[in-house]
Amino acid sequence: MACTRADMERWLREFTGDDSVRFIGGAGGREVTIDAGGWPLTVGAVELPPRVVALLRMQQLDVQFSYPDDMAGAARDWITRFDQHTQRGGG
């Protein structure tokens, strides 16, 4: 994703309504586990080098979602709604 960890934290707080959402972990990679409606969803974010296009530099994160195997359908729905929440400009 073209964003910073601070952006991701803010979006997760906005989307979940949980002001305590904060990434924990080492400098290179971090994760947070949230309640996604009665089941745990872990969001991992590893900073990547910025993407450079001409004079434009965009921060990048490698984002991973982890969830219980039996919640795959619910996780897909949650991630789709979260993705829509993060979209800027409406396409």
PyMOL Python script that loads the backbone (N, CA, C, O; Angstrom):
from pymol import cmd

cmd.read_pdbstr("""\
ATOM      1  N   MET A   1       0.849  -1.174   0.000  1.00  0.00           N
ATOM      2  CA  MET A   1       0.000   0.000   0.000  1.00  0.00           C
ATOM      3  C   MET A   1       0.893   1.234   0.000  1.00  0.00           C
ATOM      4  O   MET A   1       1.960   1.238   0.614  1.00  0.00           O
ATOM      5  N   ALA A   2       0.463   2.251  -0.673  1.00  0.00           N
ATOM      6  CA  ALA A   2       1.211   3.509  -0.715  1.00  0.00           C
ATOM      7  C   ALA A   2       0.766   4.385   0.452  1.00  0.00           C
ATOM      8  O   ALA A   2      -0.069   5.278   0.304  1.00  0.00           O
ATOM      9  N   CYS A   3       1.354   4.101   1.624  1.00  0.00           N
ATOM     10  CA  CYS A   3       1.020   4.858   2.823  1.00  0.00           C
ATOM     11  C   CYS A   3       2.097   4.635   3.873  1.00  0.00           C
ATOM     12  O   CYS A   3       3.004   3.826   3.679  1.00  0.00           O
ATOM     13  N   THR A   4       1.997   5.349   4.977  1.00  0.00           N
ATOM     14  CA  THR A   4       2.918   5.157   6.095  1.00  0.00           C
ATOM     15  C   THR A   4       2.236   4.306   7.158  1.00  0.00           C
ATOM     16  O   THR A   4       1.028   4.072   7.100  1.00  0.00           O
ATOM     17  N   ARG A   5       3.020   3.846   8.130  1.00  0.00           N
ATOM     18  CA  ARG A   5       2.422   3.107   9.248  1.00  0.00           C
ATOM     19  C   ARG A   5       1.461   3.996  10.011  1.00  0.00           C
ATOM     20  O   ARG A   5       0.429   3.527  10.492  1.00  0.00           O
ATOM     21  N   ALA A   6       1.790   5.285  10.129  1.00  0.00           N
ATOM     22  CA  ALA A   6       0.891   6.226  10.818  1.00  0.00           C
ATOM     23  C   ALA A   6      -0.449   6.322  10.087  1.00  0.00           C
ATOM     24  O   ALA A   6      -1.502   6.371  10.722  1.00  0.00           O
ATOM     25  N   ASP A   7      -0.410   6.348   8.746  1.00  0.00           N
ATOM     26  CA  ASP A   7      -1.657   6.353   7.964  1.00  0.00           C
ATOM     27  C   ASP A   7      -2.472   5.098   8.265  1.00  0.00           C
ATOM     28  O   ASP A   7      -3.674   5.171   8.519  1.00  0.00           O
ATOM     29  N   MET A   8      -1.795   3.939   8.232  1.00  0.00           N
ATOM     30  CA  MET A   8      -2.486   2.667   8.462  1.00  0.00           C
ATOM     31  C   MET A   8      -3.108   2.634   9.854  1.00  0.00           C
ATOM     32  O   MET A   8      -4.254   2.210  10.005  1.00  0.00           O
ATOM     33  N   GLU A   9      -2.376   3.070  10.866  1.00  0.00           N
ATOM     34  CA  GLU A   9      -2.926   3.112  12.228  1.00  0.00           C
ATOM     35  C   GLU A   9      -4.169   3.994  12.282  1.00  0.00           C
ATOM     36  O   GLU A   9      -5.186   3.613  12.861  1.00  0.00           O
ATOM     37  N   ARG A  10      -4.078   5.175  11.676  1.00  0.00           N
ATOM     38  CA  ARG A  10      -5.215   6.103  11.690  1.00  0.00           C
ATOM     39  C   ARG A  10      -6.436   5.483  11.007  1.00  0.00           C
ATOM     40  O   ARG A  10      -7.551   5.568  11.521  1.00  0.00           O
ATOM     41  N   TRP A  11      -6.217   4.859   9.841  1.00  0.00           N
ATOM     42  CA  TRP A  11      -7.334   4.245   9.126  1.00  0.00           C
ATOM     43  C   TRP A  11      -7.958   3.112   9.938  1.00  0.00           C
ATOM     44  O   TRP A  11      -9.180   2.966   9.969  1.00  0.00           O
ATOM     45  N   LEU A  12      -7.112   2.308  10.597  1.00  0.00           N
ATOM     46  CA  LEU A  12      -7.644   1.219  11.427  1.00  0.00           C
ATOM     47  C   LEU A  12      -8.435   1.776  12.605  1.00  0.00           C
ATOM     48  O   LEU A  12      -9.488   1.237  12.946  1.00  0.00           O
ATOM     49  N   ARG A  13      -7.945   2.850  13.234  1.00  0.00           N
ATOM     50  CA  ARG A  13      -8.686   3.467  14.347  1.00  0.00           C
ATOM     51  C   ARG A  13     -10.014   4.012  13.858  1.00  0.00           C
ATOM     52  O   ARG A  13     -11.044   3.808  14.501  1.00  0.00           O
ATOM     53  N   GLU A  14     -10.003   4.707  12.720  1.00  0.00           N
ATOM     54  CA  GLU A  14     -11.246   5.244  12.157  1.00  0.00           C
ATOM     55  C   GLU A  14     -12.229   4.126  11.836  1.00  0.00           C
ATOM     56  O   GLU A  14     -13.411   4.215  12.166  1.00  0.00           O
ATOM     57  N   PHE A  15     -11.734   3.074  11.192  1.00  0.00           N
ATOM     58  CA  PHE A  15     -12.600   2.004  10.717  1.00  0.00           C
ATOM     59  C   PHE A  15     -13.176   1.173  11.855  1.00  0.00           C
ATOM     60  O   PHE A  15     -14.341   0.780  11.813  1.00  0.00           O
ATOM     61  N   THR A  16     -12.359   0.905  12.877  1.00  0.00           N
ATOM     62  CA  THR A  16     -12.819   0.058  13.980  1.00  0.00           C
ATOM     63  C   THR A  16     -13.472   0.854  15.100  1.00  0.00           C
ATOM     64  O   THR A  16     -14.207   0.290  15.911  1.00  0.00           O
ATOM     65  N   GLY A  17     -13.212   2.164  15.157  1.00  0.00           N
ATOM     66  CA  GLY A  17     -13.721   2.973  16.259  1.00  0.00           C
ATOM     67  C   GLY A  17     -12.949   2.733  17.548  1.00  0.00           C
ATOM     68  O   GLY A  17     -13.398   3.135  18.622  1.00  0.00           O
ATOM     69  N   ASP A  18     -11.795   2.085  17.455  1.00  0.00           N
ATOM     70  CA  ASP A  18     -10.976   1.755  18.625  1.00  0.00           C
ATOM     71  C   ASP A  18      -9.765   2.678  18.667  1.00  0.00           C
ATOM     72  O   ASP A  18      -8.823   2.500  17.895  1.00  0.00           O
ATOM     73  N   ASP A  19      -9.783   3.658  19.560  1.00  0.00           N
ATOM     74  CA  ASP A  19      -8.704   4.638  19.652  1.00  0.00           C
ATOM     75  C   ASP A  19      -7.405   4.057  20.181  1.00  0.00           C
ATOM     76  O   ASP A  19      -6.377   4.734  20.144  1.00  0.00           O
ATOM     77  N   SER A  20      -7.417   2.818  20.676  1.00  0.00           N
ATOM     78  CA  SER A  20      -6.206   2.223  21.242  1.00  0.00           C
ATOM     79  C   SER A  20      -5.385   1.439  20.213  1.00  0.00           C
ATOM     80  O   SER A  20      -4.356   0.866  20.570  1.00  0.00           O
ATOM     81  N   VAL A  21      -5.808   1.399  18.958  1.00  0.00           N
ATOM     82  CA  VAL A  21      -5.088   0.632  17.934  1.00  0.00           C
ATOM     83  C   VAL A  21      -3.721   1.265  17.686  1.00  0.00           C
ATOM     84  O   VAL A  21      -3.624   2.420  17.270  1.00  0.00           O
ATOM     85  N   ARG A  22      -2.667   0.491  17.948  1.00  0.00           N
ATOM     86  CA  ARG A  22      -1.281   0.914  17.731  1.00  0.00           C
ATOM     87  C   ARG A  22      -0.467  -0.299  17.301  1.00  0.00           C
ATOM     88  O   ARG A  22      -0.634  -1.390  17.845  1.00  0.00           O
ATOM     89  N   PHE A  23       0.416  -0.104  16.320  1.00  0.00           N
ATOM     90  CA  PHE A  23       1.317  -1.179  15.917  1.00  0.00           C
ATOM     91  C   PHE A  23       2.354  -1.394  16.996  1.00  0.00           C
ATOM     92  O   PHE A  23       2.820  -0.439  17.617  1.00  0.00           O
ATOM     93  N   ILE A  24       2.721  -2.659  17.224  1.00  0.00           N
ATOM     94  CA  ILE A  24       3.779  -2.996  18.169  1.00  0.00           C
ATOM     95  C   ILE A  24       4.801  -3.851  17.442  1.00  0.00           C
ATOM     96  O   ILE A  24       4.467  -4.530  16.471  1.00  0.00           O
ATOM     97  N   GLY A  25       6.030  -3.825  17.899  1.00  0.00           N
ATOM     98  CA  GLY A  25       7.066  -4.650  17.283  1.00  0.00           C
ATOM     99  C   GLY A  25       8.292  -3.845  16.965  1.00  0.00           C
ATOM    100  O   GLY A  25       8.410  -2.680  17.345  1.00  0.00           O
ATOM    101  N   GLY A  26       9.209  -4.483  16.259  1.00  0.00           N
ATOM    102  CA  GLY A  26      10.488  -3.868  15.937  1.00  0.00           C
ATOM    103  C   GLY A  26      10.385  -2.793  14.878  1.00  0.00           C
ATOM    104  O   GLY A  26       9.309  -2.519  14.346  1.00  0.00           O
ATOM    105  N   ALA A  27      11.530  -2.186  14.579  1.00  0.00           N
ATOM    106  CA  ALA A  27      11.571  -1.058  13.651  1.00  0.00           C
ATOM    107  C   ALA A  27      11.208  -1.454  12.221  1.00  0.00           C
ATOM    108  O   ALA A  27      10.561  -0.677  11.518  1.00  0.00           O
ATOM    109  N   GLY A  28      11.610  -2.641  11.778  1.00  0.00           N
ATOM    110  CA  GLY A  28      11.361  -3.027  10.394  1.00  0.00           C
ATOM    111  C   GLY A  28       9.939  -3.479  10.118  1.00  0.00           C
ATOM    112  O   GLY A  28       9.391  -3.173   9.060  1.00  0.00           O
ATOM    113  N   GLY A  29       9.336  -4.196  11.041  1.00  0.00           N
ATOM    114  CA  GLY A  29       7.992  -4.696  10.848  1.00  0.00           C
ATOM    115  C   GLY A  29       7.192  -4.586  12.118  1.00  0.00           C
ATOM    116  O   GLY A  29       7.739  -4.698  13.215  1.00  0.00           O
ATOM    117  N   ARG A  30       5.925  -4.371  11.981  1.00  0.00           N
ATOM    118  CA  ARG A  30       5.060  -4.211  13.145  1.00  0.00           C
ATOM    119  C   ARG A  30       3.720  -4.859  12.863  1.00  0.00           C
ATOM    120  O   ARG A  30       3.351  -5.110  11.716  1.00  0.00           O
ATOM    121  N   GLU A  31       2.991  -5.125  13.963  1.00  0.00           N
ATOM    122  CA  GLU A  31       1.659  -5.707  13.795  1.00  0.00           C
ATOM    123  C   GLU A  31       0.733  -5.237  14.895  1.00  0.00           C
ATOM    124  O   GLU A  31       1.162  -4.771  15.951  1.00  0.00           O
ATOM    125  N   VAL A  32      -0.545  -5.373  14.615  1.00  0.00           N
ATOM    126  CA  VAL A  32      -1.582  -5.055  15.583  1.00  0.00           C
ATOM    127  C   VAL A  32      -2.681  -6.100  15.420  1.00  0.00           C
ATOM    128  O   VAL A  32      -3.013  -6.495  14.303  1.00  0.00           O
ATOM    129  N   THR A  33      -3.241  -6.544  16.545  1.00  0.00           N
ATOM    130  CA  THR A  33      -4.373  -7.470  16.500  1.00  0.00           C
ATOM    131  C   THR A  33      -5.603  -6.714  16.970  1.00  0.00           C
ATOM    132  O   THR A  33      -5.592  -6.079  18.024  1.00  0.00           O
ATOM    133  N   ILE A  34      -6.659  -6.790  16.180  1.00  0.00           N
ATOM    134  CA  ILE A  34      -7.888  -6.076  16.501  1.00  0.00           C
ATOM    135  C   ILE A  34      -9.055  -7.056  16.573  1.00  0.00           C
ATOM    136  O   ILE A  34      -8.985  -8.170  16.055  1.00  0.00           O
ATOM    137  N   ASP A  35     -10.110  -6.622  17.218  1.00  0.00           N
ATOM    138  CA  ASP A  35     -11.355  -7.392  17.261  1.00  0.00           C
ATOM    139  C   ASP A  35     -12.151  -7.017  16.014  1.00  0.00           C
ATOM    140  O   ASP A  35     -12.595  -5.878  15.868  1.00  0.00           O
ATOM    141  N   ALA A  36     -12.323  -7.974  15.129  1.00  0.00           N
ATOM    142  CA  ALA A  36     -13.010  -7.719  13.862  1.00  0.00           C
ATOM    143  C   ALA A  36     -14.448  -8.212  13.908  1.00  0.00           C
ATOM    144  O   ALA A  36     -14.981  -8.678  12.901  1.00  0.00           O
ATOM    145  N   GLY A  37     -15.069  -8.111  15.061  1.00  0.00           N
ATOM    146  CA  GLY A  37     -16.454  -8.546  15.180  1.00  0.00           C
ATOM    147  C   GLY A  37     -16.570  -9.872  15.887  1.00  0.00           C
ATOM    148  O   GLY A  37     -17.369 -10.723  15.497  1.00  0.00           O
ATOM    149  N   GLY A  38     -15.764 -10.059  16.942  1.00  0.00           N
ATOM    150  CA  GLY A  38     -15.821 -11.299  17.703  1.00  0.00           C
ATOM    151  C   GLY A  38     -14.731 -12.295  17.356  1.00  0.00           C
ATOM    152  O   GLY A  38     -14.704 -13.390  17.918  1.00  0.00           O
ATOM    153  N   TRP A  39     -13.847 -11.953  16.461  1.00  0.00           N
ATOM    154  CA  TRP A  39     -12.732 -12.814  16.099  1.00  0.00           C
ATOM    155  C   TRP A  39     -11.502 -11.933  15.865  1.00  0.00           C
ATOM    156  O   TRP A  39     -11.636 -10.776  15.469  1.00  0.00           O
ATOM    157  N   PRO A  40     -10.285 -12.485  16.113  1.00  0.00           N
ATOM    158  CA  PRO A  40      -9.073 -11.677  16.005  1.00  0.00           C
ATOM    159  C   PRO A  40      -8.572 -11.559  14.568  1.00  0.00           C
ATOM    160  O   PRO A  40      -8.520 -12.539  13.825  1.00  0.00           O
ATOM    161  N   LEU A  41      -8.213 -10.357  14.205  1.00  0.00           N
ATOM    162  CA  LEU A  41      -7.607 -10.087  12.901  1.00  0.00           C
ATOM    163  C   LEU A  41      -6.283  -9.382  13.169  1.00  0.00           C
ATOM    164  O   LEU A  41      -6.255  -8.318  13.787  1.00  0.00           O
ATOM    165  N   THR A  42      -5.194  -9.973  12.705  1.00  0.00           N
ATOM    166  CA  THR A  42      -3.877  -9.380  12.886  1.00  0.00           C
ATOM    167  C   THR A  42      -3.458  -8.715  11.580  1.00  0.00           C
ATOM    168  O   THR A  42      -3.507  -9.321  10.510  1.00  0.00           O
ATOM    169  N   VAL A  43      -3.048  -7.460  11.691  1.00  0.00           N
ATOM    170  CA  VAL A  43      -2.576  -6.698  10.537  1.00  0.00           C
ATOM    171  C   VAL A  43      -1.087  -6.453  10.741  1.00  0.00           C
ATOM    172  O   VAL A  43      -0.680  -5.801  11.703  1.00  0.00           O
ATOM    173  N   GLY A  44      -0.285  -6.976   9.833  1.00  0.00           N
ATOM    174  CA  GLY A  44       1.155  -6.758   9.873  1.00  0.00           C
ATOM    175  C   GLY A  44       1.546  -5.749   8.815  1.00  0.00           C
ATOM    176  O   GLY A  44       0.988  -5.740   7.718  1.00  0.00           O
ATOM    177  N   ALA A  45       2.510  -4.894   9.146  1.00  0.00           N
ATOM    178  CA  ALA A  45       2.950  -3.874   8.197  1.00  0.00           C
ATOM    179  C   ALA A  45       4.467  -3.755   8.256  1.00  0.00           C
ATOM    180  O   ALA A  45       5.040  -3.476   9.309  1.00  0.00           O
ATOM    181  N   VAL A  46       5.103  -3.969   7.119  1.00  0.00           N
ATOM    182  CA  VAL A  46       6.554  -3.849   7.000  1.00  0.00           C
ATOM    183  C   VAL A  46       6.843  -2.690   6.050  1.00  0.00           C
ATOM    184  O   VAL A  46       6.335  -2.650   4.929  1.00  0.00           O
ATOM    185  N   GLU A  47       7.665  -1.751   6.511  1.00  0.00           N
ATOM    186  CA  GLU A  47       8.022  -0.618   5.662  1.00  0.00           C
ATOM    187  C   GLU A  47       8.918  -1.078   4.524  1.00  0.00           C
ATOM    188  O   GLU A  47       9.865  -1.837   4.730  1.00  0.00           O
ATOM    189  N   LEU A  48       8.610  -0.612   3.330  1.00  0.00           N
ATOM    190  CA  LEU A  48       9.415  -0.877   2.138  1.00  0.00           C
ATOM    191  C   LEU A  48      10.089   0.424   1.707  1.00  0.00           C
ATOM    192  O   LEU A  48       9.675   1.499   2.141  1.00  0.00           O
ATOM    193  N   PRO A  49      11.105   0.348   0.875  1.00  0.00           N
ATOM    194  CA  PRO A  49      11.694   1.582   0.358  1.00  0.00           C
ATOM    195  C   PRO A  49      10.636   2.382  -0.412  1.00  0.00           C
ATOM    196  O   PRO A  49       9.729   1.805  -1.012  1.00  0.00           O
ATOM    197  N   PRO A  50      10.759   3.696  -0.389  1.00  0.00           N
ATOM    198  CA  PRO A  50       9.771   4.514  -1.123  1.00  0.00           C
ATOM    199  C   PRO A  50       9.772   4.188  -2.612  1.00  0.00           C
ATOM    200  O   PRO A  50      10.812   3.875  -3.192  1.00  0.00           O
ATOM    201  N   ARG A  51       8.599   4.266  -3.215  1.00  0.00           N
ATOM    202  CA  ARG A  51       8.478   4.112  -4.664  1.00  0.00           C
ATOM    203  C   ARG A  51       8.731   5.496  -5.265  1.00  0.00           C
ATOM    204  O   ARG A  51       8.141   6.484  -4.828  1.00  0.00           O
ATOM    205  N   VAL A  52       9.596   5.562  -6.253  1.00  0.00           N
ATOM    206  CA  VAL A  52       9.971   6.837  -6.855  1.00  0.00           C
ATOM    207  C   VAL A  52       9.527   6.845  -8.312  1.00  0.00           C
ATOM    208  O   VAL A  52       9.898   5.966  -9.090  1.00  0.00           O
ATOM    209  N   VAL A  53       8.731   7.842  -8.671  1.00  0.00           N
ATOM    210  CA  VAL A  53       8.302   8.056 -10.042  1.00  0.00           C
ATOM    211  C   VAL A  53       8.646   9.509 -10.372  1.00  0.00           C
ATOM    212  O   VAL A  53       8.009  10.439  -9.878  1.00  0.00           O
ATOM    213  N   ALA A  54       9.654   9.682 -11.206  1.00  0.00           N
ATOM    214  CA  ALA A  54      10.168  11.029 -11.521  1.00  0.00           C
ATOM    215  C   ALA A  54      10.514  11.729 -10.206  1.00  0.00           C
ATOM    216  O   ALA A  54      11.366  11.233  -9.469  1.00  0.00           O
ATOM    217  N   LEU A  55       9.893  12.851  -9.890  1.00  0.00           N
ATOM    218  CA  LEU A  55      10.194  13.577  -8.658  1.00  0.00           C
ATOM    219  C   LEU A  55       9.256  13.197  -7.514  1.00  0.00           C
ATOM    220  O   LEU A  55       9.371  13.743  -6.417  1.00  0.00           O
ATOM    221  N   LEU A  56       8.342  12.280  -7.754  1.00  0.00           N
ATOM    222  CA  LEU A  56       7.364  11.865  -6.750  1.00  0.00           C
ATOM    223  C   LEU A  56       7.899  10.679  -5.953  1.00  0.00           C
ATOM    224  O   LEU A  56       8.332   9.682  -6.531  1.00  0.00           O
ATOM    225  N   ARG A  57       7.869  10.789  -4.620  1.00  0.00           N
ATOM    226  CA  ARG A  57       8.277   9.691  -3.726  1.00  0.00           C
ATOM    227  C   ARG A  57       7.060   9.281  -2.900  1.00  0.00           C
ATOM    228  O   ARG A  57       6.458  10.113  -2.221  1.00  0.00           O
ATOM    229  N   MET A  58       6.697   7.994  -2.959  1.00  0.00           N
ATOM    230  CA  MET A  58       5.555   7.490  -2.203  1.00  0.00           C
ATOM    231  C   MET A  58       6.027   6.457  -1.192  1.00  0.00           C
ATOM    232  O   MET A  58       6.740   5.518  -1.543  1.00  0.00           O
ATOM    233  N   GLN A  59       5.630   6.629   0.054  1.00  0.00           N
ATOM    234  CA  GLN A  59       5.935   5.645   1.081  1.00  0.00           C
ATOM    235  C   GLN A  59       5.181   4.359   0.762  1.00  0.00           C
ATOM    236  O   GLN A  59       4.091   4.405   0.191  1.00  0.00           O
ATOM    237  N   GLN A  60       5.754   3.211   1.130  1.00  0.00           N
ATOM    238  CA  GLN A  60       5.125   1.923   0.856  1.00  0.00           C
ATOM    239  C   GLN A  60       5.138   1.031   2.080  1.00  0.00           C
ATOM    240  O   GLN A  60       6.090   1.035   2.860  1.00  0.00           O
ATOM    241  N   LEU A  61       4.073   0.271   2.238  1.00  0.00           N
ATOM    242  CA  LEU A  61       3.992  -0.762   3.268  1.00  0.00           C
ATOM    243  C   LEU A  61       3.628  -2.079   2.608  1.00  0.00           C
ATOM    244  O   LEU A  61       2.807  -2.127   1.692  1.00  0.00           O
ATOM    245  N   ASP A  62       4.253  -3.152   3.088  1.00  0.00           N
ATOM    246  CA  ASP A  62       3.825  -4.499   2.729  1.00  0.00           C
ATOM    247  C   ASP A  62       2.869  -4.902   3.846  1.00  0.00           C
ATOM    248  O   ASP A  62       3.297  -5.104   4.982  1.00  0.00           O
ATOM    249  N   VAL A  63       1.582  -5.021   3.537  1.00  0.00           N
ATOM    250  CA  VAL A  63       0.552  -5.275   4.549  1.00  0.00           C
ATOM    251  C   VAL A  63       0.069  -6.716   4.427  1.00  0.00           C
ATOM    252  O   VAL A  63      -0.258  -7.183   3.336  1.00  0.00           O
ATOM    253  N   GLN A  64       0.028  -7.414   5.563  1.00  0.00           N
ATOM    254  CA  GLN A  64      -0.446  -8.793   5.633  1.00  0.00           C
ATOM    255  C   GLN A  64      -1.600  -8.877   6.628  1.00  0.00           C
ATOM    256  O   GLN A  64      -1.522  -8.306   7.716  1.00  0.00           O
ATOM    257  N   PHE A  65      -2.647  -9.572   6.271  1.00  0.00           N
ATOM    258  CA  PHE A  65      -3.773  -9.814   7.170  1.00  0.00           C
ATOM    259  C   PHE A  65      -3.762 -11.287   7.565  1.00  0.00           C
ATOM    260  O   PHE A  65      -3.672 -12.159   6.701  1.00  0.00           O
ATOM    261  N   SER A  66      -3.853 -11.573   8.868  1.00  0.00           N
ATOM    262  CA  SER A  66      -3.911 -12.949   9.366  1.00  0.00           C
ATOM    263  C   SER A  66      -5.169 -13.107  10.203  1.00  0.00           C
ATOM    264  O   SER A  66      -5.534 -12.213  10.966  1.00  0.00           O
ATOM    265  N   TYR A  67      -5.831 -14.252  10.056  1.00  0.00           N
ATOM    266  CA  TYR A  67      -7.105 -14.488  10.730  1.00  0.00           C
ATOM    267  C   TYR A  67      -7.298 -15.995  10.866  1.00  0.00           C
ATOM    268  O   TYR A  67      -6.637 -16.772  10.177  1.00  0.00           O
ATOM    269  N   PRO A  68      -8.205 -16.412  11.756  1.00  0.00           N
ATOM    270  CA  PRO A  68      -8.473 -17.851  11.904  1.00  0.00           C
ATOM    271  C   PRO A  68      -8.999 -18.437  10.588  1.00  0.00           C
ATOM    272  O   PRO A  68      -9.765 -17.794   9.871  1.00  0.00           O
ATOM    273  N   ASP A  69      -8.579 -19.656  10.289  1.00  0.00           N
ATOM    274  CA  ASP A  69      -8.983 -20.311   9.039  1.00  0.00           C
ATOM    275  C   ASP A  69     -10.496 -20.352   8.853  1.00  0.00           C
ATOM    276  O   ASP A  69     -10.990 -20.181   7.739  1.00  0.00           O
ATOM    277  N   ASP A  70     -11.230 -20.577   9.935  1.00  0.00           N
ATOM    278  CA  ASP A  70     -12.686 -20.702   9.806  1.00  0.00           C
ATOM    279  C   ASP A  70     -13.379 -19.359   9.618  1.00  0.00           C
ATOM    280  O   ASP A  70     -14.599 -19.318   9.465  1.00  0.00           O
ATOM    281  N   MET A  71     -12.624 -18.251   9.626  1.00  0.00           N
ATOM    282  CA  MET A  71     -13.204 -16.922   9.442  1.00  0.00           C
ATOM    283  C   MET A  71     -12.813 -16.310   8.095  1.00  0.00           C
ATOM    284  O   MET A  71     -12.904 -15.095   7.918  1.00  0.00           O
ATOM    285  N   ALA A  72     -12.381 -17.139   7.153  1.00  0.00           N
ATOM    286  CA  ALA A  72     -11.891 -16.626   5.862  1.00  0.00           C
ATOM    287  C   ALA A  72     -12.937 -15.780   5.134  1.00  0.00           C
ATOM    288  O   ALA A  72     -12.600 -14.722   4.602  1.00  0.00           O
ATOM    289  N   GLY A  73     -14.172 -16.212   5.098  1.00  0.00           N
ATOM    290  CA  GLY A  73     -15.228 -15.441   4.421  1.00  0.00           C
ATOM    291  C   GLY A  73     -15.480 -14.111   5.096  1.00  0.00           C
ATOM    292  O   GLY A  73     -15.579 -13.079   4.432  1.00  0.00           O
ATOM    293  N   ALA A  74     -15.584 -14.132   6.420  1.00  0.00           N
ATOM    294  CA  ALA A  74     -15.794 -12.895   7.176  1.00  0.00           C
ATOM    295  C   ALA A  74     -14.587 -11.976   7.034  1.00  0.00           C
ATOM    296  O   ALA A  74     -14.741 -10.757   6.952  1.00  0.00           O
ATOM    297  N   ALA A  75     -13.390 -12.552   7.003  1.00  0.00           N
ATOM    298  CA  ALA A  75     -12.178 -11.742   6.850  1.00  0.00           C
ATOM    299  C   ALA A  75     -12.154 -11.069   5.481  1.00  0.00           C
ATOM    300  O   ALA A  75     -11.791  -9.898   5.366  1.00  0.00           O
ATOM    301  N   ARG A  76     -12.542 -11.808   4.448  1.00  0.00           N
ATOM    302  CA  ARG A  76     -12.598 -11.225   3.104  1.00  0.00           C
ATOM    303  C   ARG A  76     -13.543 -10.025   3.078  1.00  0.00           C
ATOM    304  O   ARG A  76     -13.218  -8.990   2.496  1.00  0.00           O
ATOM    305  N   ASP A  77     -14.718 -10.162   3.709  1.00  0.00           N
ATOM    306  CA  ASP A  77     -15.678  -9.054   3.771  1.00  0.00           C
ATOM    307  C   ASP A  77     -15.100  -7.872   4.537  1.00  0.00           C
ATOM    308  O   ASP A  77     -15.224  -6.729   4.099  1.00  0.00           O
ATOM    309  N   TRP A  78     -14.463  -8.142   5.688  1.00  0.00           N
ATOM    310  CA  TRP A  78     -13.885  -7.082   6.512  1.00  0.00           C
ATOM    311  C   TRP A  78     -12.800  -6.338   5.740  1.00  0.00           C
ATOM    312  O   TRP A  78     -12.763  -5.107   5.739  1.00  0.00           O
ATOM    313  N   ILE A  79     -11.909  -7.098   5.077  1.00  0.00           N
ATOM    314  CA  ILE A  79     -10.805  -6.498   4.330  1.00  0.00           C
ATOM    315  C   ILE A  79     -11.335  -5.674   3.155  1.00  0.00           C
ATOM    316  O   ILE A  79     -10.791  -4.609   2.864  1.00  0.00           O
ATOM    317  N   THR A  80     -12.369  -6.137   2.482  1.00  0.00           N
ATOM    318  CA  THR A  80     -12.970  -5.380   1.384  1.00  0.00           C
ATOM    319  C   THR A  80     -13.521  -4.047   1.885  1.00  0.00           C
ATOM    320  O   THR A  80     -13.294  -3.006   1.269  1.00  0.00           O
ATOM    321  N   ARG A  81     -14.245  -4.082   3.007  1.00  0.00           N
ATOM    322  CA  ARG A  81     -14.791  -2.833   3.568  1.00  0.00           C
ATOM    323  C   ARG A  81     -13.665  -1.903   4.022  1.00  0.00           C
ATOM    324  O   ARG A  81     -13.747  -0.690   3.826  1.00  0.00           O
ATOM    325  N   PHE A  82     -12.609  -2.469   4.630  1.00  0.00           N
ATOM    326  CA  PHE A  82     -11.475  -1.659   5.060  1.00  0.00           C
ATOM    327  C   PHE A  82     -10.783  -1.041   3.842  1.00  0.00           C
ATOM    328  O   PHE A  82     -10.413   0.133   3.871  1.00  0.00           O
ATOM    329  N   ASP A  83     -10.609  -1.816   2.784  1.00  0.00           N
ATOM    330  CA  ASP A  83      -9.987  -1.308   1.564  1.00  0.00           C
ATOM    331  C   ASP A  83     -10.791  -0.123   1.016  1.00  0.00           C
ATOM    332  O   ASP A  83     -10.210   0.886   0.615  1.00  0.00           O
ATOM    333  N   GLN A  84     -12.102  -0.239   0.998  1.00  0.00           N
ATOM    334  CA  GLN A  84     -12.940   0.861   0.539  1.00  0.00           C
ATOM    335  C   GLN A  84     -12.773   2.095   1.428  1.00  0.00           C
ATOM    336  O   GLN A  84     -12.809   3.225   0.942  1.00  0.00           O
ATOM    337  N   HIS A  85     -12.591   1.872   2.722  1.00  0.00           N
ATOM    338  CA  HIS A  85     -12.386   2.976   3.660  1.00  0.00           C
ATOM    339  C   HIS A  85     -11.080   3.729   3.355  1.00  0.00           C
ATOM    340  O   HIS A  85     -11.005   4.942   3.552  1.00  0.00           O
ATOM    341  N   THR A  86     -10.059   3.017   2.879  1.00  0.00           N
ATOM    342  CA  THR A  86      -8.757   3.639   2.637  1.00  0.00           C
ATOM    343  C   THR A  86      -8.665   4.337   1.285  1.00  0.00           C
ATOM    344  O   THR A  86      -7.721   5.093   1.053  1.00  0.00           O
ATOM    345  N   GLN A  87      -9.610   4.106   0.395  1.00  0.00           N
ATOM    346  CA  GLN A  87      -9.517   4.679  -0.946  1.00  0.00           C
ATOM    347  C   GLN A  87      -9.764   6.180  -0.902  1.00  0.00           C
ATOM    348  O   GLN A  87     -10.722   6.665  -0.301  1.00  0.00           O
ATOM    349  N   ARG A  88      -8.874   6.880  -1.551  1.00  0.00           N
ATOM    350  CA  ARG A  88      -8.960   8.341  -1.582  1.00  0.00           C
ATOM    351  C   ARG A  88      -9.294   8.783  -3.006  1.00  0.00           C
ATOM    352  O   ARG A  88      -8.731   8.266  -3.971  1.00  0.00           O
ATOM    353  N   GLY A  89     -10.184   9.710  -3.127  1.00  0.00           N
ATOM    354  CA  GLY A  89     -10.477  10.285  -4.435  1.00  0.00           C
ATOM    355  C   GLY A  89     -11.589   9.596  -5.194  1.00  0.00           C
ATOM    356  O   GLY A  89     -12.085  10.145  -6.178  1.00  0.00           O
ATOM    357  N   GLY A  90     -11.990   8.436  -4.780  1.00  0.00           N
ATOM    358  CA  GLY A  90     -13.139   7.775  -5.393  1.00  0.00           C
ATOM    359  C   GLY A  90     -12.916   7.231  -6.792  1.00  0.00           C
ATOM    360  O   GLY A  90     -13.890   6.916  -7.476  1.00  0.00           O
ATOM    361  N   GLY A  91     -11.669   7.107  -7.250  1.00  0.00           N
ATOM    362  CA  GLY A  91     -11.377   6.404  -8.474  1.00  0.00           C
ATOM    363  C   GLY A  91     -11.421   7.198  -9.707  1.00  0.00           C
ATOM    364  O   GLY A  91     -11.183   6.668 -10.792  1.00  0.00           O
TER     365      GLY A  91
END
""", "prot")
cmd.dss("prot")
cmd.show_as("cartoon", "prot")
cmd.util.cbc("prot")
cmd.orient("prot")
